Amino acid sequence: MPNTAYLEHYTADDYARWEGDWELIYGAPYAMSPSPSISHQRVAKRLLVLLDAQLQDCPLCEVLSEVDWHCADDIIVRPDIVAVCEVEGEQLVQTPELIIEVVSPSTVKRDEQIKFALYQGKGVKNYILVYPQERKIVIYQLTGGRYRKVGDDKMESFDFRVKDCAVRLEFERVWRV
């Protein structure tokens, strides 16, 4: 077991000076994968468009992609898609209502374990993992401070709320060729 006194711990100030694409999770740097695959981008785009269309009549909320979420001085992550309400300023500092991560082989551990625990601890109400290669979606909702699995790839659609706005994800629209 390494002596933690010798482990480096980075902050948002360090992050601001780094070149390339990184995430900072509890002071540890994580290199972002190279540009996502076509299937990753295709699925992310469809989800973004579907969510954006449904939140058009929700004046306080919006859908963003690839935005840095500054959770703490030593935590900056870049989810694939977020739905966030009442954004102020040019940096995302408030907790999103929804986060979607499109999982790739190189990010599976980070998305399923590290970010799962982080998002749960930060109070993200809805966390959706999307697996393009398997055409699979897993949906978690925060209940009593813990994530509970409420949906998976066997579902045709999923209804939930972003603040006071109803949202429906229709999975056949995500997977269409």
Secondary structure, 3 states (H helix, E strand, C coil): CCCHHHCCCCCHHHHHHCCCCEEEECCEEEECCCCCCHHHHHHHHHHHHHHHHHCCCCCCEEEEECCCEEEECCEEECCCEEEEECCCCCCECCCCCEEEEECCCCCHHHHHHHHHHHHHHHCCCEEEEEECCCCEEEEEEEECCEEEEEECCCCCEEEEEECCEEEEEEHHHHHCC
